[in-house]
């Protein structure tokens, strides 16, 4: 007869094998939860096509329902989709159809901050037309949003002589622009804008501790920077009128150009790496004006003892000043 101690030692020495649990053996609630987790894990992207010619509110309803489970939703639209639209979910991309370009349309009876409001979301808008009533912006990005606009057009205009800011980014948000033409853009409230390839004839206003950069050979009708704002014009950027106010700063770099320069109120302007300013120049207050291996044409010496005007290997009115020998002379 085996002792209890011997029996216990034999049992302890036996290998333990767990029988596999199949999904069918699990409770119904557990099965449903596992299926939902699996569906979420494999549903990384989703494509959706909407015909607003047949159903004008199709896009608005799709954005309001938020029924999809995917990290990225690409919505292709045809026809004229009714606005206004609120997008507050990450990963939304809205594009116009290749053959029948889509549009977002806001009628006179629809009061709104903008035709498209993007709030706390990452969104891409591509190949779209945005039609709005007078005095209504096309796009407003706010509350830590990240927005990319690529080949988006709008007819947004002002009812007064003051131009309407068609595209607005605010409240610590960011905006990327590609293939855009002739827009009025406002960057405010600690926000950022990046002008990448193929941007032309824009009017830009940067304020409220915000910043912006042109990282390609883009063209601007005017750029205004104020309120501790900053703008970098790089890689052959061209600016027709540049205005710097209220403790703001602007640098132009790598063969970028400015025509008319206006500065005032403790502001800074620097031109670097073969950049060019052609004038005229309007300088008020105490300013910092620096040329670094760059050129100023049509420059006239100014009497500003409290300003800092200097240059390193600067060419002014055709005269090269080696080292840091230029301190505001007009070369005549």
KOLSEVO-366939 format. One record per residue: y, z, x of N, C-alpha, C in turn. Coordinates in steps of 0.02 Angstrom, whole numbers, plus 50000, padded with zeros to 5 digits. Layout:
YZXYZXYZX...
***
This chain:
499415000050042500005000050000500625000050044501074995350032501664994650074502155000150059502475002350112502985007450103503625004250076504045008250046504685005850019505125003250075505105006450133505525004250189505314997450213504634996350216504384989850240504574984350191504514985750126504694980750074505434978950079505844983950089506564982650095506724978450155506364979750212506504975850272506284968650264505744967350228505524960550217506024956750173506254960050121506734956950076507374955250113507594959950156508204958750194508144953050242507534951850268507444946450317507374939650286507264939150221507194932750188507854929050187507864922350201508494918550198508754918250127509404918850122509724918550057509944911450044509774908549988509964901749969510304901949901510924899249900511294898949837511134892449802510954892749741510834886649702511504883349686511564876849697512194873449682512364873849608513014874649595513244874849526513534868149508513254864849461513494858249441514074859049392514514853949387515064854349339514814855549268514234852749253513974853549184513824860849169513674864749222513494871749211514104876249205514684873549218515294877649216515544878249145515954883349132516274883849066516724877949053516834876448989517244870648971517944870949000518254876948998518934877649024518964876049099518454878349135518434877049207518344869649221517914866349182517814859149190518474855349179518834857149127519464853749113519974854849169519994860949196520474862349249520304858349312519654858049328519454854149387519614846749378519504844149318519644837149305520394835749311520804840349287521534839449292521754839649365521464844249404521634844549476521434838149511520844835549494520614829349525521064823549505521254823349442521684817849419522364818049454522634824149463523274824649498523214822549570522644824349602522574822849673522494815349686522194811649640522094804549652522654800349623523054803249578523594799449547524234800249588524264797049646524844797549690525404792949669525244787449636525744782549616525544779249551526044777149514525904773949450526414768449438526184762949408526604757249391526694756949315527304755549294527444755149223527924749349211527764745049162528194739449145528454740449074529114739649067529444740649002529854734448984529784732348921530174726648896530704729248849531314729948874531854732548833532134727348786531944721048796532144715948748531814717348680531194719648683530834721248621530994728348597531044733048645531184740048628531754742548672532364742148649532944744048691532934751248717532604755748680532584762748701531954764448740531574759548761530934760948795531024764948859531514763148900531614766648963531864773748951532334774548906532604781148890532044785848866531614783348822531074787548795530564789248850530424784448893529944785748947530204791248994530844791049010531124796149054531164802949020531254803048955531304809348919530624812648910530094808648903529424811548891529124814748952529194811549010528934814249073528184815849067527804811349039527094812749027526644810849085526904807249134526474804849187526324810349238525734809849270525544814349324525464810149387525994809449425525974805449486526554807549530526464806549596526994808249643527564803049641527384796849625527884791449623527764787149562528294785749526528264781449467528724775449479528444769449478528844763349483528884760149414529484759749387529584756949321529944750249328529624744949307529914738349308530174736749238530804734849234531094733549168531324726349161531274723849100531574717449082532014718549021532514714349012532954715148955533494720348968533854722148915534414726848919534194733548890534124738448934533894745048915534484749548898534434753048842534984757248820535064763448864535684765248877535854771448910536214775948860536454781748881536424784248949535734786848967535594787149032534954789549057535064795849099534634800849089534614806749132533954806649169533994806649235533384806749277533394813349315532914817649300532884824149334532174825649359531824820349378531144821049406531114817049470530794819949522530724816549586530254810549580530364805749625529894800249634529964794549585530534793949551530644788549503530964782649538530664776749530530964770549553531014765749494531624763349481531744758649426531974752149457531604746749442531774740249471531804734949416532224729949427532254724349381531704719449395531464716149344530934711149351531174705449396530704702549435530884697249482531164691049447530894689449390531094683249355531614684449302531604690349271532084691949218532414698649234532954698349271533294704349296533464709249240533304715549251533424720549200534124723449204534334726749149534994729749146534974736349109535424740849129535544747049093536214746349057536224747348992536824745848952537044752148914537684753748920537964759348884538494756648836538414758148771538894755348724539494760148714539974757848676540594761548667540494768148630539964768648590539854774648550539434779948586539304779148650538874783848687539274787448741539604793048723539984796648774539514799448827539704798748890539264800948944539664801649008539414805949054539714806549120539654799949158539104796549147538964790149180538394786849143538294780449156537734776949125537074779949147537034781749212536424784849239536644791249275536384796949253536504803349286535854805549319535894806749384535304808949422535434816149444534994820549423535104827749433534494830949465534584833749525534044837149561533424832849566533514826649585532954821949588533034816949644532474814049666532474808649715532314802149678532774797349680532734791449637532924785149676532594779549660532774773049688532934768349630533504764949634533694759849585533764753249623533414748049600533394741749637533424735849589533824730749607533864724449569534054725749496534594729449486534804731149418535534729449407535704727949344536404727449322536544733449278537134736449286537334742149245537984740349209537944739949143538524737949102538784744149065539424745549072539714751649043540384750049010540604754448965541284753748937541804755248991542424753748975542984755149020543024762649035543154764349098543254771249121542614775349126542034772349123541404775949129541064773849194540904778649239540554776949300539854774249287539584770549335538914767849327538384773049345538474776449402537964781149427538304787549450538024793249429538244799849453537624803549480537644805349544537104809249574537364816249589537014821349566537264828149575536684833049583536864839249601536384844749605535804843149652535984841949716535484840849768535024834849755535304829649731534914823449720534924819149782534434814549785534404809449837534294802749803534774798149813534774791949775534844786049823534444780849812534504774549848534674769049799535204765249814535404759449774535314753149815534944748349788534804742149824534914736349775535424732349789535594726549747535704728649674536134733549666536334735949600537064733649588537184730749530537864728449513538104732149451538764732349443539054735549384539724732349367539904732649303540554730149280541044735849267540894741849293541314747749280542024746649306542524747549262543224746549281543644752049249544254752749274544724757749249545204754449199545444758549153545944756249105546654756849132546724759749192547384760749223547404757049290547964757849324548034754749390547624758449444547404764549428546994768349475546274765849471545984763549526545294760849524544804766149501544314764149464543784768549441543254769349495543054775549508542504776749555541854775449518541544769849535540954767549498540324771449515540264773449578539674777049602539904783649631539654789249605539884795849626539284799949649539354803049707538844807649732539184814349746538904819749719539234826249723538714831849725538964837949735538544843949733537954843549781538114842549845537614842649899537064837449889537264831549866536784826049856536884820749910536424815949912536474810549961536374803849927536704798749957536684792049929536574787049985536094782449976535964777050023536094770449988536484766050021536664759649990536424753950035536094748950002535834743050036535994737049992536244731650023536364725449986536824726549926537374729949937537854731349883538524728049900538894726049847539514722449857540054724849809540654726249837541244727349797541254733449754540954738949778540944745049738541464750149760541674754349713542104760049728541674766249726541634769849783541154775249792541514781649809541334787149776541604793749790541054798249817541184801449874540714806249904541084812949907540844817949870541214824249863540724830149861541014836149869540604842149860540044842849909540204842349975539704843450028539124838550022539274832350007538764827149999538784822150057538344817150055538274812450110538104805550083538384800350116538214793450098538074789550162537554785350159537364781150215537374773850192537814769850222537854762750207537414759050258536854756550235536404753050280536574745550279536074741150281536204734050290536544730750230536954725750245537214720950196537644724150141538114728150162538614730950115539294727650130539634725450076540254721750085540784723950035541414723950058542004724550015542014730949974541774736450002541774742849967542444746449975542584750949926543124755749931542804762649931542914766449984542564772849994543054778649997542894784049962543294790149962542834796049979542954799150036542544804850059542984811050060542764816450027543174822450023542744828650018543074834450018542744840850003542154842250050542294842250115541794843850166541184839250161541274833250140540734828350137540774823750197540254819550205540244814850261539904808450240540034803250279539724796750265539684792850330539244787950332539194783750390539014776650370539264771950409539064764950403538654763350464538004762650456537544761850513537384754650529537714749850496537624742750509538294739250505538304732750516538934728950517539184727550446539394732850413539634732450344540394731350343540644729450284541364728050276541644732450220542224735550234542554739950186543264737450175543464736850112544164735650097544594741550117544364747550099544724753550119544244759450124544414764050168544054770350176544564775950178544484780950135544924786750135544504793050146544714797150195544334803150212544824809050211544654814450176545104820150170544704826550161545064832250160544744838650144544164840450189544264840250256543744841750305543154836950301543274830950277542754825950275542684822350341542134818450347542004814750409541694808050392541884802950431541594796250423541464793250491540874790350500540694786650561540594779350543540994775050575540914767850568540574765350631539964762950625539554761350683539304754150681539094751650739538734745250743539094739350711539734738550729540094732750705540384733250635540474739350610540784740250545541514737950546541744734950492542434732650486542784736150428543384738950443543784742450392544474739350390544674737250331545344734250325545894739550324545814744750284546294750250281545914756850289546124760950338545814767450349546344772850341546194777750297546654783250284546304789850299546624794050341546324800450361546834805950346546644810650303547104815850281546764822750285547184827950286546964834850272546354836950312546444837550378545924840250423545274836250422545324829850410544734825550412544684822050480544114818850493544004815450556543614808950544543774803950585543424797450581543304795050652542694792750665542534789350728542304782250713542524777550755542234770750752541894769550818541324766150816540894765850875540544759050879540404756950940540004750850954540274744750918540844742350943541144736050920541344736150846541534741950822541804742350754542564741250756542854739450699543574737750698543924740950638544574742550649545014744950597545654740850602545914738750545546564735350544547114740650534547304742050473547854746750459547584753950462547894758050505547684764950513548244769550490548074774250445548544779450422548234786250434548624790850464548384797550479548934802550464548724808650442549214813950432548884820550417549204826050441548954832650424548374835150466548464835950531547954838550576547294834750569547314828550586546734824150579546544821250647545944818350650545684815650712545414808650702545574804250749545294797550750545074795850821544464793250828544224791150893543894784350889544034780150940543724773550945543324773251010542684771351004542234771751061541834765251070541634763951132541164758551149541394751751123541944749451151542184742651137542384741551064542654746651034542924745950966543654743750970543934741850911544594738750910544994741150850545644742650863546124743850809546684738650817546824735050764547334729750768548004731750740548044737250702548674739450673548824735850607549364738150574549864743050596549614750250595550034754850624549854761850630550384766050594550174770550552550624775350519550354782350533550704786050576550474792650597550974797950576550744802950539551164808550519550834815050541551234820250553550964826750570550684826950640550254831950652549944832850718549244829850717549174824450754548544820650751548234820350821547594818850821547234817350883547014810050878547234806050927547074798850928546784797350997546154794950998545814794051062545494787151066545584783851124545244777551138544774778551197544154776851188543644777551241543324770751251543504767451307543254760651320543364756151258543954756651229544114752851169544824750051174545024746351122545644742451124546084743951064546744744551076547234745151023547734739451031547824735550979548314730150979548904732050934549494729150949550104730350910550294737750908550114741450960550284748550964551004749550986551344754350955552024756250975552024763550993552334765151050552364772151072552694776451020552434782551010552694787050959552924793550992553414796750962553674803050987553354808750947552784811050972552414816350938552174821350990552604825951011552414830651065551844835351046551734836450983551194841050962550544837350945550534830950954549934827050944549594825751011548954823951009548574822251069548384814851064548704810851106548574803651107548334801951177547714799651184547434798651250546904793151249546744790751309546234785651314545914785451382545274783751383544894782951445544694775551451544944772251503544824765051510545024761351446545604763151421545854760151359546254753851374546194748951330546604742951334547094742951276547744743251293548264743851242548754738051250548824734151198549264728251199549124723851260548484723151276548284718751331548294721951400548494728151406548524731551471547954736651476547564736151530547024740851542547284747051578547144752951550547334759351581546694762551608546594762451675545964765151702545934772751696545314775151690545224782351683545594785051622545844791151629546214794251573546964793651583547194787751603547904786851617548314784851555547974783151501548364781251441548504787551400549144788651387549354794451347549834792451291549774786251269550184783951213550664778351230550674775951293551124770551312550964764151272551474760051263551364753851225551264747751270551234748751336551074743251381551634738351391552224739951368552784735251375553274737651428
***
